Amino acid sequence: MAGDPLALELRGVTKRFGALVANDRVDLDLRPGEVHALLGENGAGKSTLMNVLYGLHQPDEGEIRVRGETVRIDSPRRAIELGIGMVHQHFMLIPVMTVAENIVLAAEPRKGALLDRAAAREKVREISDRYGLAVDPDAVVEDVTVGQQQRVEILRALYRGAQVLVLDEPTAVLTAQETQELFEVMRELRAQGTSVVFITHKLGEVLAVADRITVLQRGRKVATLDAPDASEAELARLMVGREVLFRLDKPAASPGEPLLEVQDLEATDERGLPALRGVSFSVRAGEVVGIAGVDGNGQAELVECVTGLRRPDAGSVRAGGVEIAGRGVRGALAAGLAHIPEDRHRRGLVLDFTLAENLALREYARPPLARRGLLSPGRLRRYASPLLGEYDVRGGEPDTPAMALSGGNQQKVVIARELAEDPRVLVAAQPTRGLDVGAIEFVHRKLLEQRANGRAVLLVSLELEELRAVADRLLVIAEGRIVGEFAPDASDEELGLAMTRGAA
């Protein structure tokens, strides 16, 4: 309402990490009962700014005001006392405890010296009913879905009296349906007067749910806009500092000989159940073949069999005419295969290693990086520096730990390493998952460069628009079988029918 103090104000907030300026004199204000999106590229300083607000970092300069009063937030406890709650991208729940126990933890209703479980369940039901956040208080957290776990995190913040709720990349781990359910929760929070800061890099989500949008670019605030007046193209330009191409020009393919040949591939999953059932296809030189399908229909097992991470039960995988099925990762690498993995933390990087060490993971045993079995740190750095520049890796030098980079820049390191050796075959699994619009454009450009250079590219993605933008042919996988081949301009209805086994 007019005359009401702002729920929150950040004035001139600056945060440095050594020579890196993560936030540079950032201003931000939050009105009571609004959803305010904080938008920016990976590494733009969004999460750092909110970590300052939540007391996880101390600002080097600037001022924070809560409901008109200047405050010092030196810890999360102090933030909670001031009515500020935060739901982190990686949840901080105790898996073996119940929903109710997690929500009331550290603020438990007690009966004598013991937890009053009945009162805890009642309080959880009361607050979940109030905000439309349905949860089962007695469910064990490790047994509920990711979307339900996120609700538990939100309820925990509301239970502690949060009037300002920060959601850090909340849709990164959610399905499309769970994302829509979260948006309904955010609208209900807004209706009841809670102010929400929504950190994201997804333009469509911002326009769907936010009232206002503040854009950060390389640590600086560049604009605050009313969401109804904004467009995806304008937001992308503000984020990246230039016009962004949502779909790159893709000249007609001129495919050559088959460089990746998969024949009658069979594999089982971790439960011993059939995951691949006689999968056969080929990818030719100068061609991108996309694999489309509902998640969990054999895509992960297919990628693992092709890249040497999983031994198939039967069938053949040939890269450049060389049989690599069952010969492990080294056999695949030796045949000229490169792999951009779905999970860059688990399979793409050693987070404790430096960027130079990560960039050398394919070549560490060969000259010029190794001589007489010894690695030279100087040679590693000299090898890494031009790659970091060529692939526009921001926020780090050769000696920077990989964990210090944003997700988008970590992905660029993986791509730089895999493409530096000029592979004949590139397998890219969900290569843009969790990336902002600028980084997505960069990845797509690199994939199309490989195609133009006569490489064979196998692209596995859950994003139909990504497959349409990059692939020359689409293969649909369902229940471990290739059930159809389509042109990139196939309709959602055609592809959806095939994904659900409506086509053969």
VOKEZA-831626 format. One record per residue (C-alpha): residue number from 1; residue in three letters; z negated, y, x negated. Coordinates in steps of 0.001 Angstrom, whole numbers. Layout:
REC; n; res; c3; c2; c1
REC; NUM; ALA; Z; Y; X
...
! end
This chain:
REC; n; res; c3; c2; c1
REC; 1; MET; 0; 0; 0
REC; 2; ALA; 526; 3602; -1056
REC; 3; GLY; -2454; 4921; -2956
REC; 4; ASP; -3716; 1466; -3954
REC; 5; PRO; -4200; 1055; -7712
REC; 6; LEU; -1744; -1141; -9526
REC; 7; ALA; -2906; -4722; -9939
REC; 8; LEU; -2040; -4578; -13623
REC; 9; GLU; -605; -2197; -16226
REC; 10; LEU; 478; -2847; -19790
REC; 11; ARG; 1127; 311; -21776
REC; 12; GLY; 2796; 315; -25193
REC; 13; VAL; 1762; -3248; -26026
REC; 14; THR; 2830; -4295; -29526
REC; 15; LYS; 2218; -7705; -31087
REC; 16; ARG; 3258; -8655; -34607
REC; 17; PHE; 3223; -11982; -36412
REC; 18; GLY; 3635; -11021; -40043
REC; 19; ALA; 6990; -9273; -40345
REC; 20; LEU; 8092; -10469; -36897
REC; 21; VAL; 7569; -7949; -34078
REC; 22; ALA; 7295; -10168; -30995
REC; 23; ASN; 6478; -7313; -28597
REC; 24; ASP; 7502; -3749; -29400
REC; 25; ARG; 5742; -1060; -27302
REC; 26; VAL; 6234; -2898; -24026
REC; 27; ASP; 5320; -1272; -20684
REC; 28; LEU; 4874; -3357; -17545
REC; 29; ASP; 3225; -2674; -14199
REC; 30; LEU; 2427; -5101; -11412
REC; 31; ARG; 1845; -4079; -7819
REC; 32; PRO; -571; -5814; -5461
REC; 33; GLY; 1145; -8626; -3572
REC; 34; GLU; 4457; -8745; -5427
REC; 35; VAL; 6419; -11323; -7385
REC; 36; HIS; 7488; -9631; -10608
REC; 37; ALA; 9904; -11605; -12767
REC; 38; LEU; 9743; -11264; -16542
REC; 39; LEU; 13223; -12158; -17742
REC; 40; GLY; 14670; -12554; -21213
REC; 41; GLU; 16387; -14816; -23702
REC; 42; ASN; 14480; -17582; -25455
REC; 43; GLY; 12394; -15741; -28061
REC; 44; ALA; 12567; -12356; -26318
REC; 45; GLY; 8758; -12085; -26263
REC; 46; LYS; 8010; -13019; -22646
REC; 47; SER; 5371; -15675; -23298
REC; 48; THR; 3838; -13679; -26162
REC; 49; LEU; 3326; -10707; -23846
REC; 50; MET; 1606; -12857; -21238
REC; 51; ASN; -502; -14581; -23908
REC; 52; VAL; -1729; -11099; -24860
REC; 53; LEU; -2593; -10472; -21207
REC; 54; TYR; -4446; -13788; -20980
REC; 55; GLY; -6476; -13192; -24129
REC; 56; LEU; -4764; -15823; -26285
REC; 57; HIS; -3436; -13107; -28610
REC; 58; GLN; -4876; -9688; -29387
REC; 59; PRO; -2447; -6747; -29261
REC; 60; ASP; -1919; -4732; -32422
REC; 61; GLU; -1305; -1628; -30322
REC; 62; GLY; -1354; -667; -26670
REC; 63; GLU; -3531; -693; -23593
REC; 64; ILE; -4197; -3051; -20682
REC; 65; ARG; -5436; -1785; -17313
REC; 66; VAL; -6613; -3981; -14474
REC; 67; ARG; -6862; -2271; -11070
REC; 68; GLY; -6828; 1106; -12770
REC; 69; GLU; -9495; 414; -15404
REC; 70; THR; -8795; -1; -19112
REC; 71; VAL; -10013; -3404; -20306
REC; 72; ARG; -10191; -5452; -23485
REC; 73; ILE; -9211; -9078; -22956
REC; 74; ASP; -10431; -10993; -25987
REC; 75; SER; -10362; -14509; -24499
REC; 76; PRO; -9051; -16502; -21529
REC; 77; ARG; -12607; -16497; -20168
REC; 78; ARG; -12523; -12695; -20023
REC; 79; ALA; -9099; -12799; -18351
REC; 80; ILE; -10445; -15155; -15689
REC; 81; GLU; -13437; -12844; -15124
REC; 82; LEU; -10950; -10037; -14474
REC; 83; GLY; -9055; -12129; -11925
REC; 84; ILE; -6126; -13120; -14142
REC; 85; GLY; -4968; -16748; -14090
REC; 86; MET; -2175; -18412; -16054
REC; 87; VAL; -257; -21623; -15502
REC; 88; HIS; 1330; -22666; -18786
REC; 89; GLN; 4677; -24429; -19081
REC; 90; HIS; 2873; -27446; -20562
REC; 91; PHE; 40; -28270; -18200
REC; 92; MET; -3555; -28345; -19390
REC; 93; LEU; -4994; -30972; -17072
REC; 94; ILE; -7149; -33990; -17871
REC; 95; PRO; -4999; -36955; -16772
REC; 96; VAL; -7827; -39437; -16067
REC; 97; MET; -9743; -37063; -13802
REC; 98; THR; -9068; -36498; -10119
REC; 99; VAL; -7320; -33481; -8659
REC; 100; ALA; -10623; -32084; -7364
REC; 101; GLU; -12398; -32634; -10688
REC; 102; ASN; -9653; -30804; -12577
REC; 103; ILE; -9680; -27867; -10182
REC; 104; VAL; -13451; -27263; -10262
REC; 105; LEU; -13893; -28099; -13961
REC; 106; ALA; -16213; -25574; -15677
REC; 107; ALA; -17121; -24074; -12279
REC; 108; GLU; -18400; -27168; -10498
REC; 109; PRO; -20465; -27187; -7320
REC; 110; ARG; -23593; -29132; -8184
REC; 111; LYS; -26208; -31207; -6465
REC; 112; GLY; -29067; -30952; -8908
REC; 113; ALA; -27671; -31758; -12349
REC; 114; LEU; -24708; -33726; -10965
REC; 115; LEU; -21309; -32773; -9637
REC; 116; ASP; -21350; -32462; -5852
REC; 117; ARG; -18148; -34410; -5233
REC; 118; ALA; -18146; -33853; -1480
REC; 119; ALA; -18472; -30095; -1950
REC; 120; ALA; -15745; -30139; -4611
REC; 121; ARG; -13361; -31968; -2281
REC; 122; GLU; -14167; -29553; 536
REC; 123; LYS; -13552; -26491; -1620
REC; 124; VAL; -10228; -27911; -2784
REC; 125; ARG; -9144; -28659; 785
REC; 126; GLU; -10170; -25170; 1872
REC; 127; ILE; -8181; -23358; -811
REC; 128; SER; -5180; -25697; -566
REC; 129; ASP; -5016; -25138; 3211
REC; 130; ARG; -5295; -21374; 2751
REC; 131; TYR; -2310; -21163; 415
REC; 132; GLY; -249; -24041; 1774
REC; 133; LEU; -645; -26074; -1427
REC; 134; ALA; -1094; -29586; -112
REC; 135; VAL; -2803; -31930; -2597
REC; 136; ASP; -4926; -35059; -2367
REC; 137; PRO; -8323; -34135; -3885
REC; 138; ASP; -9091; -37776; -4726
REC; 139; ALA; -5773; -38586; -6470
REC; 140; VAL; -5936; -39162; -10218
REC; 141; VAL; -3830; -36523; -11977
REC; 142; GLU; -1860; -38987; -14121
REC; 143; ASP; -696; -40728; -10933
REC; 144; VAL; 812; -37679; -9183
REC; 145; THR; 4215; -36034; -9682
REC; 146; VAL; 4891; -33161; -12047
REC; 147; GLY; 5277; -30838; -9061
REC; 148; GLN; 1866; -31908; -7753
REC; 149; GLN; 313; -31357; -11184
REC; 150; GLN; 1681; -27825; -11166
REC; 151; ARG; 44; -27250; -7778
REC; 152; VAL; -3247; -28413; -9269
REC; 153; GLU; -2883; -25840; -12058
REC; 154; ILE; -2180; -23082; -9528
REC; 155; LEU; -5120; -24134; -7356
REC; 156; ARG; -7406; -24165; -10382
REC; 157; ALA; -6508; -20532; -11103
REC; 158; LEU; -6959; -19530; -7450
REC; 159; TYR; -10290; -21370; -7275
REC; 160; ARG; -11504; -19129; -10089
REC; 161; GLY; -10548; -16031; -8117
REC; 162; ALA; -7194; -15139; -9651
REC; 163; GLN; -5644; -12044; -8092
REC; 164; VAL; -2940; -11924; -10757
REC; 165; LEU; -1223; -15249; -11434
REC; 166; VAL; 1095; -15724; -14425
REC; 167; LEU; 3570; -18617; -14149
REC; 168; ASP; 5159; -19382; -17536
REC; 169; GLU; 8580; -21051; -17096
REC; 170; PRO; 7244; -22907; -14034
REC; 171; THR; 10547; -24509; -13008
REC; 172; ALA; 11403; -25984; -16416
REC; 173; VAL; 9950; -29391; -15520
REC; 174; LEU; 10670; -29425; -11775
REC; 175; THR; 13391; -31049; -9707
REC; 176; ALA; 15539; -28840; -7459
REC; 177; GLN; 13434; -29793; -4429
REC; 178; GLU; 10164; -29095; -6257
REC; 179; THR; 11550; -25732; -7360
REC; 180; GLN; 12228; -24728; -3768
REC; 181; GLU; 8723; -25854; -2804
REC; 182; LEU; 7283; -23703; -5609
REC; 183; PHE; 9207; -20686; -4329
REC; 184; GLU; 7643; -21186; -902
REC; 185; VAL; 4216; -21271; -2560
REC; 186; MET; 4998; -18026; -4417
REC; 187; ARG; 6046; -16330; -1181
REC; 188; GLU; 2807; -17439; 488
REC; 189; LEU; 770; -16123; -2446
REC; 190; ARG; 2562; -12795; -2154
REC; 191; ALA; 1914; -12679; 1601
REC; 192; GLN; -1811; -13126; 955
REC; 193; GLY; -1935; -10311; -1587
REC; 194; THR; -1809; -12252; -4853
REC; 195; SER; 364; -10686; -7546
REC; 196; VAL; 2606; -13119; -9425
REC; 197; VAL; 4272; -12698; -12816
REC; 198; PHE; 7155; -15180; -12968
REC; 199; ILE; 8369; -15814; -16548
REC; 200; THR; 11838; -17308; -16659
REC; 201; HIS; 15346; -17077; -18075
REC; 202; LYS; 17101; -18479; -14988
REC; 203; LEU; 19001; -15715; -13246
REC; 204; GLY; 19535; -17408; -9895
REC; 205; GLU; 15834; -18185; -9511
REC; 206; VAL; 14900; -14585; -10270
REC; 207; LEU; 17166; -13235; -7561
REC; 208; ALA; 15933; -15860; -5089
REC; 209; VAL; 12216; -15081; -5239
REC; 210; ALA; 11362; -11868; -7150
REC; 211; ASP; 10682; -8396; -5771
REC; 212; ARG; 11197; -6638; -9115
REC; 213; ILE; 12529; -7753; -12474
REC; 214; THR; 11609; -6562; -15968
REC; 215; VAL; 14004; -7579; -18729
REC; 216; LEU; 12966; -8016; -22356
REC; 217; GLN; 15443; -8141; -25219
REC; 218; ARG; 14245; -8994; -28742
REC; 219; GLY; 10701; -7935; -27933
REC; 220; ARG; 11539; -4649; -26215
REC; 221; LYS; 11636; -3744; -22543
REC; 222; VAL; 15164; -2694; -21624
REC; 223; ALA; 14910; -2276; -17841
REC; 224; THR; 12907; -2782; -14654
REC; 225; LEU; 15021; -3278; -11528
REC; 226; ASP; 14502; -3961; -7852
REC; 227; ALA; 15730; -7513; -7274
REC; 228; PRO; 17870; -6700; -4175
REC; 229; ASP; 19882; -4221; -6275
REC; 230; ALA; 20466; -6589; -9233
REC; 231; SER; 23243; -9080; -9958
REC; 232; GLU; 23479; -12070; -12271
REC; 233; ALA; 26117; -10351; -14389
REC; 234; GLU; 23986; -7232; -14845
REC; 235; LEU; 20855; -9216; -15686
REC; 236; ALA; 22748; -11343; -18197
REC; 237; ARG; 24099; -8232; -19895
REC; 238; LEU; 20624; -6720; -20118
REC; 239; MET; 19154; -9944; -21520
REC; 240; VAL; 21760; -10515; -24192
REC; 241; GLY; 22921; -6964; -24911
REC; 242; ARG; 26570; -7709; -24129
REC; 243; GLU; 28756; -9077; -21379
REC; 244; VAL; 28158; -12822; -20935
REC; 245; LEU; 30922; -15227; -19995
REC; 246; PHE; 29569; -17648; -17403
REC; 247; ARG; 32660; -19808; -17888
REC; 248; LEU; 34654; -19783; -21122
REC; 249; ASP; 38418; -19966; -21339
REC; 250; LYS; 39376; -23611; -21791
REC; 251; PRO; 42998; -24195; -22856
REC; 252; ALA; 44659; -27357; -21606
REC; 253; ALA; 43614; -30419; -23604
REC; 254; SER; 46016; -32219; -25921
REC; 255; PRO; 44097; -35447; -26506
REC; 256; GLY; 45032; -37794; -29305
REC; 257; GLU; 43880; -41268; -30270
REC; 258; PRO; 40616; -42725; -28945
REC; 259; LEU; 37721; -41892; -31292
REC; 260; LEU; 34887; -43301; -29150
REC; 261; GLU; 35462; -46602; -27352
REC; 262; VAL; 32793; -48249; -25185
REC; 263; GLN; 33603; -51686; -23773
REC; 264; ASP; 31593; -53853; -21342
REC; 265; LEU; 28274; -52331; -22437
REC; 266; GLU; 25137; -53996; -21059
REC; 267; ALA; 21550; -52868; -21637
REC; 268; THR; 18099; -53167; -20101
REC; 269; ASP; 15440; -50473; -19784
REC; 270; GLU; 11812; -50506; -20958
REC; 271; ARG; 10820; -52530; -17898
REC; 272; GLY; 13397; -55219; -18687
REC; 273; LEU; 15565; -54225; -15718
REC; 274; PRO; 19355; -53785; -15968
REC; 275; ALA; 20208; -50196; -16972
REC; 276; LEU; 23875; -50541; -17980
REC; 277; ARG; 26169; -53001; -16195
REC; 278; GLY; 29513; -53450; -17923
REC; 279; VAL; 30153; -49796; -18818
REC; 280; SER; 33608; -49131; -20296
REC; 281; PHE; 35344; -45850; -21188
REC; 282; SER; 36916; -44017; -24108
REC; 283; VAL; 36883; -40460; -25439
REC; 284; ARG; 39953; -39281; -27309
REC; 285; ALA; 40379; -36792; -30112
REC; 286; GLY; 40486; -33234; -28757
REC; 287; GLU; 38829; -34188; -25469
REC; 288; VAL; 35479; -33623; -23733
REC; 289; VAL; 34449; -36386; -21342
REC; 290; GLY; 31523; -35593; -19064
REC; 291; ILE; 29078; -38120; -17636
REC; 292; ALA; 27765; -37042; -14216
REC; 293; GLY; 25153; -38741; -12106
REC; 294; VAL; 21741; -38577; -10519
REC; 295; ASP; 19057; -38703; -13203
REC; 296; GLY; 17851; -42204; -14033
REC; 297; ASN; 21091; -44075; -13412
REC; 298; GLY; 21606; -45261; -16983
REC; 299; GLN; 22495; -42012; -18750
REC; 300; ALA; 19605; -42198; -21226
REC; 301; GLU; 20296; -45846; -22091
REC; 302; LEU; 24004; -45102; -22517
REC; 303; VAL; 23317; -42298; -24990
REC; 304; GLU; 20827; -44453; -26894
REC; 305; CYS; 23246; -47378; -27185
REC; 306; VAL; 26104; -45139; -28370
REC; 307; THR; 23962; -43285; -30946
REC; 308; GLY; 22216; -46352; -32367
REC; 309; LEU; 18798; -45675; -30882
REC; 310; ARG; 18961; -48784; -28663
REC; 311; ARG; 20488; -52206; -29296
REC; 312; PRO; 22718; -53157; -26348
REC; 313; ASP; 22402; -56617; -24810
REC; 314; ALA; 26180; -57035; -24852
REC; 315; GLY; 29374; -55084; -25325
REC; 316; SER; 31058; -52975; -27957
REC; 317; VAL; 30782; -49378; -29191
REC; 318; ARG; 33409; -48203; -31688
REC; 319; ALA; 33465; -44798; -33383
REC; 320; GLY; 36653; -44034; -35252
REC; 321; GLY; 37589; -47694; -35016
REC; 322; VAL; 34303; -48854; -36591
REC; 323; GLU; 31984; -51129; -34601
REC; 324; ILE; 28518; -49486; -34411
REC; 325; ALA; 26827; -51340; -31525
REC; 326; GLY; 23468; -52650; -32714
REC; 327; ARG; 23843; -51166; -36198
REC; 328; GLY; 21224; -48469; -35725
REC; 329; VAL; 21315; -44736; -36270
REC; 330; ARG; 22468; -44985; -39882
REC; 331; GLY; 25449; -47083; -38821
REC; 332; ALA; 26402; -44464; -36219
REC; 333; LEU; 26033; -41610; -38720
REC; 334; ALA; 28109; -43437; -41308
REC; 335; ALA; 30910; -43814; -38759
REC; 336; GLY; 31007; -40035; -38245
REC; 337; LEU; 28934; -39708; -35077
REC; 338; ALA; 26665; -36717; -34390
REC; 339; HIS; 24025; -36481; -31669
REC; 340; ILE; 22504; -33504; -29864
REC; 341; PRO; 19559; -35238; -28159
REC; 342; GLU; 18164; -34549; -24711
REC; 343; ASP; 14632; -33947; -26056
REC; 344; ARG; 14847; -31686; -29096
REC; 345; HIS; 11127; -32042; -29827
REC; 346; ARG; 10991; -35827; -29687
REC; 347; ARG; 14385; -36691; -31123
REC; 348; GLY; 15926; -33538; -32584
REC; 349; LEU; 13352; -31911; -34847
REC; 350; VAL; 10258; -32550; -36907
REC; 351; LEU; 8278; -29570; -35663
REC; 352; ASP; 5943; -29431; -38658
REC; 353; PHE; 8901; -29368; -41067
REC; 354; THR; 10556; -26138; -42164
REC; 355; LEU; 13988; -25165; -40894
REC; 356; ALA; 15451; -26043; -44275
REC; 357; GLU; 13894; -29518; -44122
REC; 358; ASN; 15109; -30057; -40555
REC; 359; LEU; 18626; -28986; -41465
REC; 360; ALA; 18622; -31556; -44278
REC; 361; LEU; 17556; -34548; -42186
REC; 362; ARG; 21075; -36033; -42233
REC; 363; GLU; 21867; -35266; -45866
REC; 364; TYR; 18543; -35402; -47693
REC; 365; ALA; 19429; -38525; -49708
REC; 366; ARG; 22788; -37299; -51018
REC; 367; PRO; 23952; -34667; -53507
REC; 368; PRO; 23795; -31742; -53689
REC; 369; LEU; 20436; -31784; -51849
REC; 370; ALA; 19118; -34805; -53764
REC; 371; ARG; 19559; -35669; -57424
REC; 372; ARG; 18213; -38860; -58933
REC; 373; GLY; 16239; -39444; -55752
REC; 374; LEU; 14476; -36058; -55877
REC; 375; LEU; 14788; -33204; -53396
REC; 376; SER; 14935; -29617; -54612
REC; 377; PRO; 13292; -27012; -52316
REC; 378; GLY; 15600; -24394; -53798
REC; 379; ARG; 18716; -26375; -52928
REC; 380; LEU; 17370; -27003; -49419
REC; 381; ARG; 16920; -23275; -48895
REC; 382; ARG; 20374; -22444; -50261
REC; 383; TYR; 21894; -25057; -47952
REC; 384; ALA; 19974; -23741; -44919
REC; 385; SER; 20483; -19972; -45225
REC; 386; PRO; 24201; -19795; -44373
REC; 387; LEU; 23760; -22252; -41483
REC; 388; LEU; 20968; -20148; -39964
REC; 389; GLY; 23246; -17134; -40130
REC; 390; GLU; 26352; -18882; -38824
REC; 391; TYR; 24478; -20309; -35825
REC; 392; ASP; 22555; -17087; -35124
REC; 393; VAL; 19121; -18696; -35431
REC; 394; ARG; 16648; -15884; -34778
REC; 395; GLY; 12971; -15631; -35641
REC; 396; GLY; 12925; -17758; -38766
REC; 397; GLU; 13903; -18146; -42396
REC; 398; PRO; 14505; -21410; -44278
REC; 399; ASP; 10754; -21800; -44950
REC; 400; THR; 9713; -21132; -41320
REC; 401; PRO; 8236; -24153; -39477
REC; 402; ALA; 10477; -25340; -36648
REC; 403; MET; 7574; -25095; -34197
REC; 404; ALA; 7524; -21297; -34669
REC; 405; LEU; 10939; -20830; -33026
REC; 406; SER; 11760; -20442; -29360
REC; 407; GLY; 13391; -23371; -27577
REC; 408; GLY; 16850; -21826; -27707
REC; 409; ASN; 16666; -21200; -31429
REC; 410; GLN; 15308; -24706; -32045
REC; 411; GLN; 18366; -26037; -30206
REC; 412; LYS; 20642; -23962; -32440
REC; 413; VAL; 19021; -25588; -35495
REC; 414; VAL; 19758; -29060; -34078
REC; 415; ILE; 23378; -28115; -33344
REC; 416; ALA; 23823; -26556; -36795
REC; 417; ARG; 22606; -29728; -38505
REC; 418; GLU; 24728; -32072; -36406
REC; 419; LEU; 27952; -30076; -36685
REC; 420; ALA; 27597; -29114; -40353
REC; 421; GLU; 28831; -32553; -41431
REC; 422; ASP; 32094; -32225; -39491
REC; 423; PRO; 31604; -35290; -37251
REC; 424; ARG; 34475; -37180; -35665
REC; 425; VAL; 32467; -37909; -32484
REC; 426; LEU; 29802; -35686; -30898
REC; 427; VAL; 27389; -36999; -28252
REC; 428; ALA; 25656; -34103; -26465
REC; 429; ALA; 22885; -35082; -24028
REC; 430; GLN; 21604; -32272; -21791
REC; 431; PRO; 22418; -29788; -24585
REC; 432; THR; 21494; -26663; -22595
REC; 433; ARG; 18312; -27878; -20881
REC; 434; GLY; 15727; -25082; -20944
REC; 435; LEU; 18102; -22525; -22483
REC; 436; ASP; 18861; -18982; -21360
REC; 437; VAL; 22281; -17757; -20304
REC; 438; GLY; 23207; -16427; -23743
REC; 439; ALA; 22231; -19651; -25501
REC; 440; ILE; 24107; -21693; -22878
REC; 441; GLU; 27265; -19700; -23591
REC; 442; PHE; 26747; -20327; -27329
REC; 443; VAL; 26369; -24096; -26859
REC; 444; HIS; 29419; -24327; -24606
REC; 445; ARG; 31453; -22376; -27144
REC; 446; LYS; 30442; -24807; -29910
REC; 447; LEU; 31367; -27832; -27793
REC; 448; LEU; 34789; -26374; -27059
REC; 449; GLU; 35250; -25569; -30756
REC; 450; GLN; 34731; -29257; -31515
REC; 451; ARG; 37359; -30115; -28917
REC; 452; ALA; 39786; -27590; -30413
REC; 453; ASN; 39220; -29117; -33856
REC; 454; GLY; 40256; -32562; -32665
REC; 455; ARG; 36816; -34106; -32235
REC; 456; ALA; 35814; -36415; -29406
REC; 457; VAL; 32920; -35014; -27336
REC; 458; LEU; 30819; -37029; -24880
REC; 459; LEU; 28797; -34625; -22715
REC; 460; VAL; 25973; -36029; -20568
REC; 461; SER; 24531; -33468; -18162
REC; 462; LEU; 22828; -33199; -14796
REC; 463; GLU; 24428; -29761; -14262
REC; 464; LEU; 27740; -30095; -12435
REC; 465; GLU; 28732; -26521; -13281
REC; 466; GLU; 28230; -27255; -16966
REC; 467; LEU; 30397; -30355; -16728
REC; 468; ARG; 33100; -28432; -14890
REC; 469; ALA; 33031; -25630; -17447
REC; 470; VAL; 33363; -27841; -20529
REC; 471; ALA; 34700; -31305; -19682
REC; 472; ASP; 38333; -32412; -19321
REC; 473; ARG; 37434; -35555; -17365
REC; 474; LEU; 34314; -36471; -15393
REC; 475; LEU; 32988; -40036; -15182
REC; 476; VAL; 30339; -40681; -12558
REC; 477; ILE; 27617; -43196; -13382
REC; 478; ALA; 25558; -44817; -10630
REC; 479; GLU; 23155; -47735; -10941
REC; 480; GLY; 24344; -48323; -14495
REC; 481; ARG; 28053; -48545; -13640
REC; 482; ILE; 30956; -46115; -14021
REC; 483; VAL; 32000; -45766; -10379
REC; 484; GLY; 34698; -43116; -10559
REC; 485; GLU; 36764; -40730; -12681
REC; 486; PHE; 37419; -37176; -11503
REC; 487; ALA; 39063; -33957; -12588
REC; 488; PRO; 36660; -31089; -13415
REC; 489; ASP; 37622; -29251; -10224
REC; 490; ALA; 36431; -32112; -7988
REC; 491; SER; 34280; -30878; -5120
REC; 492; ASP; 30524; -31318; -4893
REC; 493; GLU; 31124; -33590; -1908
REC; 494; GLU; 33434; -35913; -3857
REC; 495; LEU; 31104; -36127; -6819
REC; 496; GLY; 28015; -36461; -4652
REC; 497; LEU; 29560; -39323; -2709
REC; 498; ALA; 30341; -41164; -5927
REC; 499; MET; 26879; -40500; -7374
REC; 500; THR; 25315; -42154; -4359
REC; 501; ARG; 27644; -45155; -4664
REC; 502; GLY; 29980; -43986; -1904
REC; 503; ALA; 32992; -44420; -4187
REC; 504; ALA; 34019; -47228; -6481
! end
